[in-house]
């Protein structure tokens, strides 16, 4: 019964979804699906060429709809049988939800939703995989992807920081910690909490932060950790 009182907070990055076939955006050539970040994932890109931005996210959305949760997503959902689990993800896919996790916070938005360009509080589910020019909100303004683009504020950051501070066990999975402010969340972990990182490139973590390193991909690493925790 004691384990049920413990809170696990998990911060996931693109590495956990990569094993479901979803491409990560940081590659050696600096391109994301053959596009520069500046051309498809900034407010300036949207104002300059909304058609290109919509086409880019439509393709990503189609890919995500066709993807399925992998064993790492399923393992995190399995942890809810023994712990209170909060997932904070940098990913815009819904694989955590589809795997069965009940508490998921998206730092960078959700690709299967759109929002008004007039009022950011007007958010709508996208039916199917396409969002087009001419699709408007109830105020008559063009809809844009419900994504936090580079250069935009992360509206859920303060809440995420608060959640991280409540963790008895903090797990970092598949994140390069290259994207701020999300990368700063690891500094909100309380001193007495257990800290674990699952990533084949886990040497990115400052050794003074006291993380236990599981230098595996998300699926293999979570299989190992699930056995220990459950």
C-alpha positions as CSV (number, residue, x, y, z in Angstrom):
1,X,0.0,0.0,0.0
2,X,2.9,2.4,0.7
3,X,3.8,2.5,-3.0
4,X,0.4,3.9,-3.9
5,X,1.2,7.0,-1.9
6,X,4.3,7.7,-4.0
7,X,4.2,10.1,-6.9
8,X,6.1,9.4,-10.1
9,X,6.6,12.3,-12.5
10,X,7.9,11.4,-15.9
11,X,9.3,13.9,-18.4
12,X,9.3,12.5,-21.9
13,X,10.9,13.7,-25.1
14,X,10.9,12.6,-28.7
15,X,13.0,9.5,-27.9
16,X,10.0,7.7,-26.5
17,X,7.9,8.2,-29.6
18,X,10.7,7.5,-32.0
19,X,10.2,3.7,-31.3
20,X,6.7,4.1,-32.6
21,X,8.1,5.4,-35.9
22,X,7.6,9.1,-35.3
23,X,10.6,11.1,-36.5
24,X,12.5,13.3,-34.1
25,X,13.1,16.9,-35.2
26,X,16.7,17.2,-34.3
27,X,18.9,15.4,-36.8
28,X,22.5,15.9,-37.8
29,X,21.5,17.9,-40.9
30,X,19.4,20.3,-38.9
31,X,16.3,19.5,-40.9
32,X,12.9,18.3,-39.7
33,X,11.1,16.3,-42.3
34,X,13.3,18.0,-44.9
35,X,12.4,21.5,-43.6
36,X,14.3,24.0,-41.6
37,X,12.7,24.6,-38.2
38,X,12.5,28.4,-39.0
39,X,10.3,27.6,-42.0
40,X,7.6,25.5,-40.3
41,X,7.7,25.9,-36.5
42,X,7.8,29.6,-35.7
43,X,5.2,32.4,-35.6
44,X,7.2,34.1,-38.4
45,X,6.9,31.0,-40.6
46,X,3.1,31.0,-40.1
47,X,2.8,34.6,-41.1
48,X,5.1,34.2,-44.1
49,X,3.7,30.9,-45.5
50,X,0.7,29.5,-43.7
51,X,0.1,26.9,-46.4
52,X,3.5,25.4,-46.0
53,X,3.1,25.3,-42.2
54,X,-0.3,23.6,-42.5
55,X,1.0,21.1,-45.0
56,X,3.9,20.2,-42.7
57,X,1.7,19.6,-39.7
58,X,-0.9,17.8,-41.8
59,X,1.8,15.3,-42.8
60,X,3.0,15.0,-39.2
61,X,-0.6,14.5,-38.0
62,X,-1.3,11.8,-40.5
63,X,1.9,10.0,-39.4
64,X,0.9,10.2,-35.7
65,X,-2.7,9.0,-36.3
66,X,-1.2,5.9,-38.0
67,X,1.3,5.3,-35.3
68,X,0.6,3.1,-32.3
69,X,1.9,3.4,-28.7
70,X,5.0,1.3,-28.0
71,X,5.9,-0.8,-25.0
72,X,7.5,2.2,-23.2
73,X,4.2,4.1,-23.4
74,X,2.3,1.0,-22.1
75,X,4.8,0.5,-19.3
76,X,4.2,4.0,-18.0
77,X,0.4,3.4,-18.0
78,X,1.1,0.1,-16.1
79,X,2.8,2.1,-13.3
80,X,-0.5,3.6,-12.4
81,X,-1.5,0.3,-10.8
82,X,1.0,1.0,-8.0
83,X,1.8,4.8,-8.1
84,X,0.3,8.2,-8.8
85,X,1.8,8.9,-12.2
86,X,2.0,12.3,-13.8
87,X,3.4,12.5,-17.4
88,X,4.8,15.8,-18.7
89,X,5.6,15.4,-22.3
90,X,7.5,17.6,-24.8
91,X,5.8,15.6,-27.6
92,X,2.7,16.7,-29.4
93,X,1.4,13.2,-30.2
94,X,-1.3,11.5,-28.1
95,X,0.5,8.1,-27.7
96,X,0.6,8.4,-23.9
97,X,-3.2,8.9,-23.8
98,X,-3.8,6.0,-26.2
99,X,-1.6,3.8,-24.1
100,X,-3.8,4.4,-21.1
101,X,-2.0,7.1,-19.1
102,X,-4.6,9.2,-17.2
103,X,-2.6,12.3,-16.3
104,X,-0.7,13.8,-19.3
105,X,0.4,17.4,-19.6
106,X,1.6,18.6,-23.0
107,X,4.2,21.3,-22.8
108,X,4.4,22.0,-26.5
109,X,0.8,21.6,-27.5
110,X,-1.2,18.8,-29.2
111,X,-1.1,18.1,-32.9
112,X,-4.6,16.7,-33.1
113,X,-6.1,20.0,-32.0
114,X,-6.3,23.4,-33.6
115,X,-6.8,26.8,-32.0
116,X,-8.0,30.2,-33.1
117,X,-5.6,32.9,-34.3
118,X,-7.8,35.5,-32.7
119,X,-8.3,33.9,-29.2
120,X,-5.8,31.2,-28.1
121,X,-8.3,29.9,-25.5
122,X,-10.5,28.7,-28.4
123,X,-9.2,25.1,-29.0
124,X,-10.9,22.5,-31.1
125,X,-10.2,18.8,-31.9
126,X,-9.3,18.2,-35.6
127,X,-11.4,15.7,-37.4
128,X,-9.2,13.5,-39.5
129,X,-5.7,14.7,-40.3
130,X,-6.1,17.9,-42.4
131,X,-6.3,21.5,-41.3
132,X,-6.7,23.9,-44.2
133,X,-6.7,27.6,-45.0
134,X,-10.4,28.6,-44.6
135,X,-11.0,26.5,-41.5
136,X,-12.1,29.1,-39.0
137,X,-13.0,29.4,-35.3
138,X,-16.5,30.5,-34.1
139,X,-15.2,34.1,-34.3
140,X,-14.4,33.7,-38.0
141,X,-10.6,33.6,-37.6
142,X,-8.3,31.1,-39.3
143,X,-7.4,28.1,-37.2
144,X,-3.7,27.2,-36.6
145,X,-2.1,24.1,-35.2
146,X,-2.4,23.9,-31.4
147,X,1.4,23.8,-31.1
148,X,3.8,25.9,-29.1
149,X,6.2,27.1,-31.7
150,X,9.8,28.2,-31.2
151,X,9.8,31.7,-29.9
152,X,6.4,31.3,-28.1
153,X,5.8,31.1,-24.4
154,X,5.0,27.7,-22.8
155,X,1.7,28.3,-21.0
156,X,1.8,25.2,-18.9
157,X,5.4,25.6,-17.7
158,X,4.6,26.9,-14.2
159,X,2.1,24.0,-13.5
160,X,4.7,21.5,-14.9
161,X,7.3,22.9,-12.6
162,X,5.0,22.5,-9.6
163,X,4.2,18.9,-10.6
164,X,7.9,18.1,-10.9
165,X,8.4,19.4,-7.4
166,X,5.9,16.9,-6.0
167,X,7.8,13.9,-7.4
168,X,9.0,11.1,-5.1
169,X,10.5,9.5,-8.2
170,X,11.4,11.6,-11.3
171,X,12.0,9.8,-14.6
172,X,13.4,11.4,-17.7
173,X,12.9,9.5,-20.9
174,X,14.2,10.2,-24.4
175,X,14.9,13.9,-24.1
176,X,18.1,15.6,-25.2
177,X,17.3,18.5,-22.9
178,X,18.2,20.9,-25.7
179,X,14.8,22.7,-25.7
180,X,14.2,25.4,-23.1
181,X,12.3,26.1,-21.0
182,X,11.4,22.3,-20.8
183,X,15.0,21.3,-20.1
184,X,14.9,23.5,-16.9
185,X,12.3,21.3,-15.3
186,X,14.9,18.9,-14.0
187,X,16.1,21.6,-11.6
188,X,12.6,21.6,-9.9
189,X,13.1,18.0,-8.6
190,X,13.2,18.0,-4.8
191,X,16.5,17.0,-3.2
192,X,15.2,13.8,-1.6
193,X,13.5,12.5,-4.8
194,X,14.9,9.5,-6.7
195,X,16.1,10.5,-10.2
196,X,16.3,8.2,-13.2
197,X,17.2,8.9,-16.8
198,X,16.5,6.5,-19.6
199,X,18.4,7.4,-22.8
200,X,21.2,5.8,-24.9
201,X,22.9,9.2,-24.7
202,X,22.4,9.8,-21.0
203,X,25.8,11.3,-20.7
204,X,24.0,14.6,-21.5
205,X,22.9,14.8,-17.9
206,X,25.1,16.8,-15.5
207,X,26.6,14.1,-13.1
208,X,26.2,16.4,-10.2
209,X,22.4,16.2,-10.4
210,X,22.5,12.7,-9.0
211,X,20.6,10.8,-11.8
212,X,20.7,7.0,-12.0
213,X,21.5,6.3,-15.7
214,X,19.8,3.6,-17.7
215,X,21.6,3.9,-21.1
216,X,19.0,2.2,-23.1
217,X,16.3,3.2,-25.6
218,X,12.9,3.9,-24.1
219,X,11.4,0.4,-24.7
220,X,14.3,-1.5,-23.2
221,X,14.9,0.9,-20.4
222,X,11.3,1.0,-19.3
223,X,11.0,-2.8,-19.4
224,X,13.9,-2.9,-16.9
225,X,12.6,-0.1,-14.7
226,X,9.0,-1.5,-14.7
227,X,10.2,-4.8,-13.2
228,X,12.0,-2.9,-10.4
229,X,9.1,-0.6,-9.6
230,X,6.2,-3.0,-9.9
